[in-house]
Amino acid sequence: KKANYMPTPPGMDESCAWRLISGTVGGYAMGCLFGMFLGAMGDMNPIQIVKGKEIPQGPLREQARAAYVSTKARSIGLGKNF
């Protein structure tokens, strides 16, 4: 006796649309995480020396804001290009 098998549609994980969407979202997320890591590791404000004297840094709030803006820009940029 011959078995009667009906073809089943491919699963969600095998469709081209799912792979495209998951690859795009996953790549963007990985790029953002990588950008956050590199932003945290980067040297934001090197010590500036003028005529043998060190220029004082800005207030902590301004330093934190500058670090946030730079890390955000790097993260989004790598997310788009990853």
LINZI-V149500 format. One record per residue. N is the residue number from 0. RES is the residue in one letter. BURIAL is I if it has 24 or more other C-alpha atoms within 12 Angstrom, else O. D_LAST is the distance of its C-alpha to the last C-alpha in whole Angstrom. Layout:
N | RES | BURIAL | D_LAST
N | RES | BURIAL | D_LAST
This chain:
0 | K | O | 54
1 | K | O | 51
2 | A | O | 48
3 | N | O | 47
4 | Y | O | 43
5 | M | O | 41
6 | P | O | 37
7 | T | O | 35
8 | P | O | 32
9 | P | O | 28
10 | G | O | 27
11 | M | O | 24
12 | D | O | 22
13 | E | O | 23
14 | S | O | 22
15 | C | O | 20
16 | A | O | 19
17 | W | O | 18
18 | R | O | 16
19 | L | O | 14
20 | I | O | 14
21 | S | O | 14
22 | G | O | 10
23 | T | O | 9
24 | V | O | 10
25 | G | O | 10
26 | G | O | 6
27 | Y | O | 6
28 | A | O | 9
29 | M | O | 7
30 | G | I | 5
31 | C | I | 9
32 | L | I | 11
33 | F | I | 9
34 | G | I | 10
35 | M | I | 13
36 | F | O | 14
37 | L | O | 14
38 | G | I | 15
39 | A | O | 18
40 | M | O | 19
41 | G | O | 19
42 | D | O | 22
43 | M | O | 23
44 | N | O | 26
45 | P | O | 28
46 | I | O | 32
47 | Q | O | 33
48 | I | O | 37
49 | V | O | 39
50 | K | O | 43
51 | G | O | 42
52 | K | O | 42
53 | E | O | 38
54 | I | O | 37
55 | P | O | 37
56 | Q | O | 34
57 | G | O | 34
58 | P | O | 34
59 | L | O | 32
60 | R | O | 31
61 | E | O | 30
62 | Q | O | 28
63 | A | O | 26
64 | R | O | 25
65 | A | O | 24
66 | A | I | 22
67 | Y | O | 21
68 | V | O | 20
69 | S | I | 18
70 | T | I | 16
71 | K | I | 15
72 | A | O | 14
73 | R | I | 12
74 | S | I | 10
75 | I | I | 10
76 | G | O | 9
77 | L | I | 6
78 | G | I | 5
79 | K | O | 6
80 | N | O | 4
81 | F | O | 0
